[in-house]
Amino acid sequence: MGYLRFLSKGVISIQDLGILALVPRLFSIIFVLLIYIFIVRIIKMVSSDIAVMMKKKSSGNVGTYLKLLNIRSSLDFPISESYEIAADVKIGRDRTCEIRIDDPFLSSVHAEILCREDACYIHDLNSTNGTTLNGTPLRGDPIELINGDKISFGQLSFIYITDKSEKK
């Protein structure tokens, strides 16, 4: 009886009840779409990783390279999935850098990777925003890189991949 009195005052109509019944269904459809988008992005990321690995394997050796961890489509500038490191390389925005990335948070010459006979080392070149290795800011002397190290600078994070044997 109270429900009918509520309806008779014109606060809510029978048609409004139909629309209110659609709200949970609408939220469930939106939720499913968000899950679908998430899964599609994961599949794209994994397939691009597989493509890079297949390309490296088909060339004969994996070598040493930096593998991008960010999702490229989320960045406002062009960037490669991976960067090969065959010799000493400088990383930054400057045209003279071997690895040139137009990230506005990178210094002109941000960091360098020095390769020696059996290992590579990373060194921050007094950049404005710094470089981190596995979450620790780099300061001072170059630090040896180990397969699987996470290197971050600017908006970017990379994983260091190498087929060089690790020291025991």
N, C-alpha and C positions, 0 to 999 in steps of 0.2 A: 504494500500500500504506500509506504514512504517513497519507494522507487517511482511509482506512477505519479505521485504528487511532485517529485523532483522533475519528472518529464513534463508534466503539465505546466510548470512555470516557464518552460521554454529555454531552460539552461542548456539542455542537451537533447538532441532529437534522435529518432531511430536511425536516420541516415548517418549521423555522427558515430553511432555505435558500430556501424559497418566499417567506417574508416578507422576507428580505434582498433578494431579487430585485425586490420591489415598491418598495423605498425610492427607487431612482433615478426610477422612474415617478412616485411621489408627489411628489418634489421638482420634477420637470418640470411636473406639474399645478399645483403651488403657484406656480411661476415664471410660468406662462401666466396664471393668475388675477391675479397682481400686475401684470403688463403690461396686462391687460384693465382693471383698476381705474384704473391710471395713464392709459390712453387715454380712458376714460370721463370722468375728471376734467378732462382737457385739453379734450375736446369740450364739456363743460358750461361751462368757463371761456370758451372762444372763442364759444360761442353766446350767453352773457350779454353779452360785449363787443359782439357784433353787434347784439343787441337794444337795448343802450344807444345805440349809434351810430345805429341806425334811428330810435329815438325822438327823438334830437337832430336828425337830418336832417328828420324829418317836421314838426318844430316850426318849420322855416324857416331856422334858423341853428344852427351848432354852438356858438357863444359861447365862454365861458371856463368851465372846470370842472376839478375834481380827479377823476381816475379811480383807483379802488382797485386796487392791484397784488396784495394778499393774496388768498388764497382765503377767501371769507366763511365757509364751513362750518368752517374750522379755528379760527375765533375764538369766544371765549366770550361775546360780546356782539353785539347787533344792529348792523348797519352797512349803509349804502347802497353800491351799486356806484360811484356818482359823486355829486359835490356841485357844483351850479352856483355860479359866482361872478359875480354881477351888480354888486356894490358891495363896500365894505369888509366883511370878515367876520372874526370871531374864532372860533378853533377851541379846543375844550376840553370838559371834563365839565360845566361850569356851565350852568344853564338859560338864562342870558342869552347864551350863545354862539350865533351864527347856525349854525355847524356843531357840533352837540353829539354827542359820541361818548363812550360809557361805557367806554372803555379805561382800566383801572386805572393804566396807566403814563403817562397824560396828566395834566397839571396842570389845575386848575379852568379857568383861562384860559391856554392853552398858547402859542398863536401867533396872529398875525393876518396877513391878506392885505389889502394896501391897493391899491385900484384907482384909477388916474389915467386921464387921457384916452387915452393910447396904450400903457400898460403897467400891470402889476401887480407888487407888491413883497411879499416875505415878511419877517416880523420875529418873532423869538422873544421872548416876553414874560417873560423870566427864569424859564422853566419848570425844574422839578426835573431832568428827564431830557433836556432839550435838544431841538433841532430840527436836522436836517441837510438840506442842499441838495446833491444829487449827491455825497453822502458826506462833505461838509465841514460841520462844526458852524457854526451861525449865531451870530454875536456882534456886538453893536453895532448899527449902522444897518441899516435895511431893505435888502434886496438884490433887484434886478430879476429877475423870473421870465421865462424864455424857454421857448417851446413845447418840450415834451419833458423838462423838468427833473424830476428825481426828488426828492420831498419825503418825509422820514421823521420820524415822531415816535411815541413810545410803541411799540406793537407793529406799527404801520402804516406802509405805504409807498404813496404816491400818485404819479401822473404828472400834471404840469400840462399841460393841453390848452387852446389858445386859437386863435381865428381872427383875432386882432389881428395886423396886419402887423409883422414883425420889423424892427428898426432895422438898417441896413446900415453 
